[in-house]
């Protein structure tokens, strides 16, 4: 069932809790699986570390997460949020909308050069 969602998806938010190293480690196999099943370089994948409001419980540092996501091939953008306070939540969605729009424009402009040869 998961493969069906991955095949038909266009945007993938791989989230983890910055208070849980285990959840952090679990997102990278998921990114690999998305790329394998989706097999579409235009698919949007973004890493999101949540629960930044729990600074005292933090197990995954910002720099570590940024470095790990940027080391993927191709790199995956990374943002941090707090669902509790709302911090950066809208920024994640704004990023997704911008990326989706920009990639769609690129696809449309590359398709515009193709002509249909119907007679």
One Martini backbone bead per residue (centre of mass of N, CA, C, O) as a GRO file, in nm:
protein
  119
    1UNK     BB    1   0.057   0.063  -0.020
    2UNK     BB    2   0.291   0.264  -0.001
    3UNK     BB    3   0.374   0.259  -0.303
    4UNK     BB    4   0.120   0.400  -0.406
    5UNK     BB    5   0.177   0.671  -0.266
    6UNK     BB    6   0.457   0.719  -0.387
    7UNK     BB    7   0.382   0.713  -0.691
    8UNK     BB    8   0.144   0.951  -0.659
    9UNK     BB    9   0.334   1.147  -0.553
   10UNK     BB   10   0.495   1.492  -0.532
   11UNK     BB   11   0.506   1.527  -0.213
   12UNK     BB   12   0.763   1.500   0.055
   13UNK     BB   13   0.742   1.472   0.409
   14UNK     BB   14   1.018   1.420   0.623
   15UNK     BB   15   0.969   1.345   0.955
   16UNK     BB   16   1.095   1.452   1.281
   17UNK     BB   17   1.223   1.435   1.603
   18UNK     BB   18   1.459   1.620   1.782
   19UNK     BB   19   1.403   1.415   2.044
   20UNK     BB   20   1.474   1.170   1.822
   21UNK     BB   21   1.707   0.973   1.690
   22UNK     BB   22   1.538   0.745   1.570
   23UNK     BB   23   1.362   0.921   1.380
   24UNK     BB   24   1.599   1.031   1.219
   25UNK     BB   25   1.710   0.755   1.108
   26UNK     BB   26   1.432   0.679   0.953
   27UNK     BB   27   1.427   0.890   0.706
   28UNK     BB   28   1.647   0.780   0.504
   29UNK     BB   29   1.510   0.520   0.404
   30UNK     BB   30   1.263   0.676   0.301
   31UNK     BB   31   1.399   0.839   0.082
   32UNK     BB   32   1.496   0.594  -0.077
   33UNK     BB   33   1.214   0.479  -0.129
   34UNK     BB   34   1.095   0.712  -0.280
   35UNK     BB   35   1.304   0.714  -0.512
   36UNK     BB   36   1.257   0.425  -0.607
   37UNK     BB   37   0.946   0.435  -0.659
   38UNK     BB   38   0.915   0.710  -0.810
   39UNK     BB   39   1.135   0.790  -1.019
   40UNK     BB   40   1.146   1.131  -0.978
   41UNK     BB   41   1.324   1.427  -0.999
   42UNK     BB   42   1.059   1.625  -0.947
   43UNK     BB   43   1.026   1.545  -0.678
   44UNK     BB   44   0.934   1.652  -0.357
   45UNK     BB   45   1.174   1.683  -0.089
   46UNK     BB   46   1.143   1.722   0.274
   47UNK     BB   47   1.298   1.804   0.569
   48UNK     BB   48   1.156   1.769   0.914
   49UNK     BB   49   1.207   1.923   1.219
   50UNK     BB   50   1.051   1.867   1.521
   51UNK     BB   51   1.023   2.017   1.838
   52UNK     BB   52   1.189   2.296   1.900
   53UNK     BB   53   1.050   2.368   2.183
   54UNK     BB   54   1.241   2.116   2.305
   55UNK     BB   55   1.546   2.194   2.381
   56UNK     BB   56   1.613   2.006   2.637
   57UNK     BB   57   1.543   1.731   2.444
   58UNK     BB   58   1.753   1.743   2.242
   59UNK     BB   59   1.927   1.512   1.991
   60UNK     BB   60   1.916   1.699   1.725
   61UNK     BB   61   2.103   1.897   1.548
   62UNK     BB   62   2.086   2.121   1.305
   63UNK     BB   63   2.361   2.073   1.163
   64UNK     BB   64   2.335   1.769   1.135
   65UNK     BB   65   2.080   1.765   0.961
   66UNK     BB   66   2.176   1.944   0.730
   67UNK     BB   67   2.417   1.767   0.654
   68UNK     BB   68   2.265   1.502   0.595
   69UNK     BB   69   2.067   1.613   0.376
   70UNK     BB   70   2.297   1.742   0.190
   71UNK     BB   71   2.444   1.449   0.139
   72UNK     BB   72   2.249   1.378  -0.046
   73UNK     BB   73   2.156   1.208  -0.367
   74UNK     BB   74   2.015   1.444  -0.378
   75UNK     BB   75   1.956   1.697  -0.203
   76UNK     BB   76   1.780   1.788   0.101
   77UNK     BB   77   1.586   1.991   0.235
   78UNK     BB   78   1.589   2.183   0.553
   79UNK     BB   79   1.362   2.206   0.836
   80UNK     BB   80   1.220   2.376   1.123
   81UNK     BB   81   0.972   2.295   1.382
   82UNK     BB   82   0.653   2.386   1.556
   83UNK     BB   83   0.346   2.269   1.615
   84UNK     BB   84   0.280   2.409   1.882
   85UNK     BB   85   0.369   2.719   1.785
   86UNK     BB   86   0.418   2.735   1.449
   87UNK     BB   87   0.703   2.734   1.380
   88UNK     BB   88   0.763   2.727   1.029
   89UNK     BB   89   0.514   2.594   0.896
   90UNK     BB   90   0.453   2.794   0.665
   91UNK     BB   91   0.736   2.772   0.533
   92UNK     BB   92   0.703   2.487   0.428
   93UNK     BB   93   0.458   2.542   0.244
   94UNK     BB   94   0.587   2.766   0.077
   95UNK     BB   95   0.810   2.595  -0.040
   96UNK     BB   96   0.635   2.386  -0.182
   97UNK     BB   97   0.482   2.579  -0.367
   98UNK     BB   98   0.725   2.700  -0.511
   99UNK     BB   99   0.843   2.438  -0.620
  100UNK     BB  100   0.598   2.338  -0.774
  101UNK     BB  101   0.572   2.583  -0.959
  102UNK     BB  102   0.861   2.580  -1.080
  103UNK     BB  103   0.852   2.288  -1.194
  104UNK     BB  104   0.606   2.330  -1.372
  105UNK     BB  105   0.722   2.551  -1.551
  106UNK     BB  106   0.956   2.384  -1.662
  107UNK     BB  107   0.782   2.162  -1.788
  108UNK     BB  108   0.612   2.344  -1.972
  109UNK     BB  109   0.852   2.470  -2.132
  110UNK     BB  110   0.963   2.193  -2.238
  111UNK     BB  111   0.682   2.110  -2.378
  112UNK     BB  112   0.643   2.354  -2.586
  113UNK     BB  113   0.852   2.234  -2.807
  114UNK     BB  114   0.641   2.029  -2.862
  115UNK     BB  115   0.494   1.862  -3.136
  116UNK     BB  116   0.207   1.778  -3.294
  117UNK     BB  117   0.156   1.509  -3.547
  118UNK     BB  118  -0.135   1.571  -3.678
  119UNK     BB  119  -0.358   1.452  -3.969
   0.00000   0.00000   0.00000
